[in-house]
Amino acid sequence: MTTLKITQVRSTIGRPQVQRDTVRSLGLKRIRHTVTQPDRPEIRGMLRKIPHLVEFEEVQD
């Protein structure tokens, strides 16, 4: 199974509320905070909404 390692690289200050909510729903809380999420279409869609705020990579389990 593939998981995604997601890291917040930019601040959400001054961003629209929708983008802030997306970052928070991924489980990110601050810059350089990293979480792992399963590689699902819902997560990929969230990442497509905020590519300028996060970096991600695929990790094999």
C-alpha positions as CSV (number, residue, x, y, z in Angstrom):
1,M,0.0,0.0,0.0
2,T,1.2,3.5,-0.8
3,T,1.1,6.4,1.6
4,L,1.8,10.0,1.1
5,K,4.3,12.0,3.2
6,I,2.9,15.5,3.3
7,T,4.8,18.5,4.6
8,Q,3.6,22.1,5.0
9,V,6.1,24.5,3.5
10,R,4.3,27.8,3.5
11,S,2.1,29.7,5.9
12,T,-1.7,29.9,5.6
13,I,-1.7,33.5,6.8
14,G,-3.5,35.7,4.2
15,R,-4.9,32.7,2.3
16,P,-8.6,32.1,1.7
17,Q,-10.5,30.2,4.4
18,V,-11.1,27.2,2.1
19,Q,-7.3,26.7,1.7
20,R,-6.7,27.0,5.5
21,D,-9.5,24.4,6.1
22,T,-7.9,22.1,3.6
23,V,-4.5,22.3,5.2
24,R,-6.0,21.7,8.6
25,S,-8.1,18.7,7.4
26,L,-4.9,17.1,6.1
27,G,-3.7,17.2,9.7
28,L,-1.1,19.9,9.3
29,K,-0.7,22.4,12.0
30,R,2.4,24.5,11.3
31,I,5.2,25.0,8.8
32,R,7.6,22.0,8.4
33,H,5.0,19.8,10.1
34,T,4.8,16.4,8.3
35,V,2.0,13.9,8.3
36,T,1.4,10.6,6.5
37,Q,-1.9,10.0,4.8
38,P,-3.1,7.0,2.7
39,D,-2.9,7.5,-1.1
40,R,-6.6,8.0,-1.9
41,P,-8.4,10.1,-4.5
42,E,-9.8,12.4,-1.7
43,I,-6.3,13.2,-0.4
44,R,-4.9,13.7,-3.9
45,G,-7.8,16.2,-4.6
46,M,-6.9,18.1,-1.4
47,L,-3.3,18.3,-2.5
48,R,-4.3,19.6,-5.9
49,K,-6.1,22.5,-4.2
50,I,-3.0,23.7,-2.2
51,P,0.1,22.7,-4.2
52,H,1.7,26.1,-3.3
53,L,1.5,25.4,0.4
54,V,2.6,21.8,0.7
55,E,5.2,19.3,-0.6
56,F,4.4,15.6,-0.8
57,E,6.1,12.3,-1.8
58,E,4.9,8.8,-2.2
59,V,6.2,6.3,0.4
60,Q,6.0,2.5,-0.1
61,D,5.0,0.5,3.0
